[in-house]
Amino acid sequence: MEQQAVQLDPETFSCSICLDLLKDPVAIPCGHSYCMNCITNFWDGGEKEKSYHCPQCRKTFTQRPDLQKNTILAALVEQLKKTGLQAAPADHRYAGPQDVACDFCTGRKLKAIKSCLFCLASYCEKHLQPHYDVAPLKKHKLVEPSKNLQENICSRHDEVMKMFCRTDQKCICYLCSVDEHKGHDTVSAAAERTERQRELEERRGKIQQMIQDQEKDVKLLQQEVEAINHSADKTVEDSEKIFTELIRLLQKRSSEVKQQIRSQQETEVSRVKDVQEKLEQEITELKRKDAELEQLSHTEDHNQFLLNYPSLPALSESTHSSSINIRPLRHFEDVTAAVSQLREKLQDVLRDSWTNISLMVTEVDVGLSEPEPKSRAGFLRYSCEITLDPNTANTHLVLSEGNRKVTRTLNNQSYSSHPDRFTDYYQVLSRESLTGRCYWEVERSGSCVYVAVAYKNISRAGSGNECVFGNNDKSWSLNCYNSKFGHNNIWTSVSGPVSSRVGVYLDHRAGILSFYSVSETMTLLHRVQTRFTQPLLAGVYNFVGSAEFCKPK
């Protein structure tokens, strides 16, 4: 008996609701069996009318059947469990909620393996066979199982939509083509599909090419990441070695100074103690002589006093006391001052070097900077407020409007002397150092105005080219008078006339400096592509008139 049961189909002993082996099996009047809980919950939750039906055969009962556990079936199921017969939790042949079910299966439906666009139905393997065997059915179009077959039916005419209206860009049936779509550009759905398929393949080709190109870019970027990491790790290692060497050098110098001080200390202390010892010997001798004189002074016998007095040795001058010069002594304080001076010089060097090192670090760039803006609104996103530094202004320039405006004057201004001041040329620089992406605009009222940028270390004193914006390698200048651009004393004509307002765009990291003529539109006058090695300052050479750095808007 056991042997025979093992060979039975597990589905025979499975509940069609939970798809598992029967638990507390019950048989309802139609003969089908279910788990007690499954059929009870089914009727409790799904029946709104006062009638009950079988989930499999759909037989309806006017009264809710009284459920009693089928003890024989329950015992058989338990016996089957012991012999190893297990029902699959979810047989893959049957359709679940997410699957397309066969439209021709009765009872529990199998999964559909194909849908027919002509029949507008879906078939399991068994019910699909006629489409392979019957000649008329072989012409039908079979596709992957679809739940959306009814979308192929025209809601108005209840016909299959086999045409496409290009005018309205929608699928239609043949009745639609002679009705509301009459006169429209219509083709068969197959023809439109062929055209769209061609476009799709072209687009796929482009997408695949883009994928290949971007995969190459990803590889390049990955290589760049590895290169950046390698370079950073190597630089950190080398920098640590260099700083360690500097620390060791300073420690060595510190040790040498300490050793030299201690050696000199020992020499000087020894010399002083030697003199001190000799003086102490002289003091002892003098005290002895003083005692003899005191004793003689108490002699009462005059003759005896006079007899011994000439025999007293003559006093000699001290050989050391005359060399002692009582004066305020500094000892080694001058050494401390010299070391302090060295520290200040090192601090200055480190500060200047650190600025350069920091700039070099921030200037590391793999060329991924954003493109230059195309509109004024785009440029204004990078607006920065520029104020002029009075300590750089030539004495014939007057600053106003919160140090944003500079005006040329014939009167010499009573500015204090300052090493940053331009002495011979009517120039002024900004307070702000410019790095990163910056944009500013200069409104000029005079014709002879130069709009410029320069490094901080541009020369200030004298009348040579090293001081003039555009005439050296430390500055870049737009001459608004004759529409020329200058750098390192090389002047070239710009692409167009310069309006009264000039826009300057700087991408310090990318090495881009652009000058624009600003009116209703932005007109590029000149663009520089270079490598900036220091922060830049905005500047103006104002020979006639005035120039104002506009407030960002």
Disulfide bonds with the S-S distance in Angstrom:
none
